[in-house]
Amino acid sequence: MRDPTEYPKPALRRMFRSDRAAFVAAQSPAERARLEGDLAARVLPLLRGATVIASYAGVGAEVDPGPIEALLASSRPPPHVAFPLVTGRDLSFHIAAWADLKPGVLGIPEPAATAPRVTPDLLLVPLLAVTTAGVRLGQGGGYYDRTLRSLRAAGPVTAIGLAWDVQLADALPRDPWDELLDWVATPTRLVDCAKHR
């Protein structure tokens, strides 16, 4: 394959979406659950001390953060877990139970606008591809980039990308508005992105 930075982002999204789907399709349900459990155990130390963690409802071949949330539930005291709601061009985060999430404007399960709104100090971020330096390729709407920029302007926040190992890229194009991730977690690796910049 050519240098990924030579491809336009829409082409890269198609390629990485296809690779991710093929990887997940090749896993049995038990193997996928084991891999997501390994990722959860790997990332758990980074979550200690966070008071409000923004999670997300994994869709399709995305890494499911549910096992992470299950481990957090046994913490004392457990942190608040919030989910994103599309609000215009940005995301807001609201405390809600999984059972209360409903498909939103993008078809992704999200909380009701009336659920308690919170400001997270740590975000679990979905992605299509990522580099060890934290350059993230998302779905293309820019929601996480705009939201991360706004949160970082207001105070410290940690962004952790959750990925299958097949989603790690040697290089990705980065636009001026693309926010870097602080960490990347996979079932086999936990990457401190600042060390790779």
C-alpha positions as CSV (number, residue, x, y, z in Angstrom):
1,M,0.0,0.0,0.0
2,R,1.1,3.5,-0.7
3,D,1.8,6.0,2.1
4,P,-1.6,6.5,3.7
5,T,-1.1,10.3,3.8
6,E,-1.2,10.2,0.0
7,Y,-4.9,9.0,0.0
8,P,-7.8,11.3,0.5
9,K,-9.6,10.8,3.8
10,P,-12.8,9.3,2.2
11,A,-10.8,6.6,0.5
12,L,-8.9,5.9,3.8
13,R,-12.2,5.6,5.6
14,R,-13.5,3.0,3.2
15,M,-10.3,1.0,3.4
16,F,-10.1,1.0,7.2
17,R,-13.8,0.5,7.6
18,S,-13.5,-2.6,5.4
19,D,-10.4,-3.9,7.2
20,R,-12.1,-3.4,10.6
21,A,-15.2,-5.2,9.5
22,A,-13.2,-8.1,8.0
23,F,-11.2,-8.5,11.3
24,V,-14.3,-8.5,13.5
25,A,-16.2,-10.9,11.1
26,A,-13.3,-13.4,11.5
27,Q,-13.7,-13.5,15.3
28,S,-16.1,-15.8,17.0
29,P,-18.3,-14.0,19.6
30,A,-16.2,-15.6,22.4
31,E,-12.9,-14.4,20.8
32,R,-14.3,-10.9,20.3
33,A,-15.4,-10.8,23.9
34,R,-12.0,-12.0,25.1
35,L,-10.2,-9.3,23.0
36,E,-12.5,-6.5,24.3
37,G,-11.9,-7.8,27.9
38,D,-8.1,-7.7,27.3
39,L,-8.4,-4.1,26.1
40,A,-10.6,-3.2,29.1
41,A,-8.0,-4.6,31.5
42,R,-5.2,-2.8,29.7
43,V,-6.9,0.6,29.8
44,L,-8.3,0.4,33.3
45,P,-5.2,1.9,35.1
46,L,-5.6,5.1,33.1
47,L,-9.2,5.5,34.3
48,R,-8.4,5.5,38.0
49,G,-8.9,9.0,39.4
50,A,-11.3,10.1,36.6
51,T,-14.6,11.4,38.0
52,V,-16.6,11.6,34.8
53,I,-15.8,9.2,31.9
54,A,-17.4,9.8,28.5
55,S,-18.0,6.4,26.9
56,Y,-20.0,5.7,23.7
57,A,-22.3,3.0,22.3
58,G,-20.2,0.8,20.0
59,V,-21.9,0.1,16.7
60,G,-21.1,-2.7,14.4
61,A,-17.4,-3.5,14.2
62,E,-16.4,-0.7,16.7
63,V,-14.7,-1.8,19.9
64,D,-17.4,-2.1,22.5
65,P,-16.5,-0.1,25.6
66,G,-19.1,-2.1,27.7
67,P,-16.4,-4.3,29.3
68,I,-14.5,-1.2,30.4
69,E,-17.7,0.2,32.0
70,A,-18.3,-3.2,33.7
71,L,-14.8,-3.0,35.3
72,L,-15.5,0.6,36.4
73,A,-18.7,-0.4,38.1
74,S,-16.6,-2.3,40.7
75,S,-14.4,0.8,41.5
76,R,-14.9,2.5,44.8
77,P,-16.3,5.0,44.3
78,P,-17.3,4.3,40.7
79,P,-16.9,7.2,38.3
80,H,-19.9,8.7,36.5
81,V,-20.2,7.3,33.0
82,A,-21.8,9.6,30.4
83,F,-22.7,9.1,26.8
84,P,-22.5,11.6,23.9
85,L,-25.5,13.3,22.4
86,V,-25.2,15.1,19.1
87,T,-26.1,18.8,19.7
88,G,-25.8,20.8,16.5
89,R,-22.2,20.4,15.4
90,D,-20.8,19.3,18.7
91,L,-21.3,16.6,21.4
92,S,-22.7,17.1,24.9
93,F,-22.3,14.3,27.5
94,H,-25.2,13.0,29.7
95,I,-25.4,10.4,32.4
96,A,-27.7,7.6,31.3
97,A,-28.1,3.9,31.6
98,W,-27.6,1.7,28.5
99,A,-31.3,0.8,28.6
100,D,-32.2,4.5,28.2
101,L,-30.1,5.1,25.0
102,K,-32.1,5.5,21.8
103,P,-31.0,5.9,18.2
104,G,-30.2,9.5,17.5
105,V,-29.9,11.7,14.4
106,L,-26.9,9.6,13.2
107,G,-28.5,6.3,14.1
108,I,-26.1,5.9,17.0
109,P,-27.7,5.1,20.5
110,E,-27.5,8.3,22.6
111,P,-29.1,9.6,25.8
112,A,-32.1,11.9,26.0
113,A,-31.4,15.6,26.1
114,T,-33.1,15.7,29.5
115,A,-30.6,13.3,31.0
116,P,-28.1,15.1,33.4
117,R,-25.5,16.9,31.5
118,V,-21.9,16.6,32.7
119,T,-18.4,17.7,31.6
120,P,-16.1,14.6,31.3
121,D,-12.4,14.7,32.4
122,L,-11.8,11.5,30.3
123,L,-13.1,10.4,27.0
124,L,-13.2,7.0,25.4
125,V,-13.1,7.7,21.7
126,P,-14.2,5.6,18.8
127,L,-12.2,5.6,15.5
128,L,-11.6,4.1,12.1
129,A,-7.8,4.3,12.3
130,V,-5.1,5.8,14.5
131,T,-1.3,6.3,14.6
132,T,0.8,5.8,17.7
133,A,1.2,9.6,17.8
134,G,-2.5,10.0,18.3
135,V,-3.6,11.1,14.8
136,R,-7.1,9.8,14.6
137,L,-9.3,9.1,11.5
138,G,-12.9,9.3,12.5
139,Q,-16.2,9.0,10.6
140,G,-15.7,12.4,9.0
141,G,-18.3,14.5,10.9
142,G,-15.6,16.3,13.1
143,Y,-17.8,15.9,16.2
144,Y,-15.0,14.6,18.5
145,D,-12.4,17.1,17.1
146,R,-14.7,20.1,17.8
147,T,-15.8,18.7,21.2
148,L,-12.2,17.9,22.3
149,R,-11.0,21.3,21.3
150,S,-13.8,22.9,23.4
151,L,-13.2,20.7,26.4
152,R,-9.4,21.2,26.3
153,A,-9.9,25.0,26.1
154,A,-11.9,24.8,29.4
155,G,-9.5,22.5,31.3
156,P,-7.6,19.2,31.4
157,V,-9.2,16.3,29.7
158,T,-7.7,12.9,28.6
159,A,-8.7,11.3,25.3
160,I,-8.2,7.6,24.8
161,G,-8.8,6.0,21.4
162,L,-10.1,2.4,21.5
163,A,-9.0,0.3,18.6
164,W,-8.4,-3.2,17.3
165,D,-4.8,-3.7,16.4
166,V,-5.7,-3.8,12.7
167,Q,-6.7,-0.1,13.0
168,L,-3.2,1.0,13.9
169,A,-1.7,2.9,10.9
170,D,1.9,3.9,10.3
171,A,0.8,7.4,9.2
172,L,-2.4,9.3,8.5
173,P,-3.1,12.7,7.0
174,R,-3.9,15.3,9.6
175,D,-5.8,18.6,9.0
176,P,-5.3,21.6,11.2
177,W,-8.6,21.0,13.0
178,D,-7.8,17.4,13.9
179,E,-7.3,16.9,17.6
180,L,-4.7,14.4,18.8
181,L,-5.5,11.6,21.2
182,D,-3.5,11.2,24.4
183,W,-3.5,7.4,24.5
184,V,-4.5,4.5,22.2
185,A,-5.6,1.2,23.7
186,T,-5.9,-2.0,21.8
187,P,-6.2,-5.6,23.1
188,T,-2.4,-6.0,23.0
189,R,-1.1,-2.4,23.5
190,L,-1.4,0.7,25.5
191,V,0.3,3.6,23.7
192,D,1.3,6.9,25.3
193,C,0.9,9.0,22.2
194,A,3.0,11.9,23.5
195,K,6.1,9.6,23.3
196,H,5.6,9.1,19.6
197,R,5.4,12.7,18.5
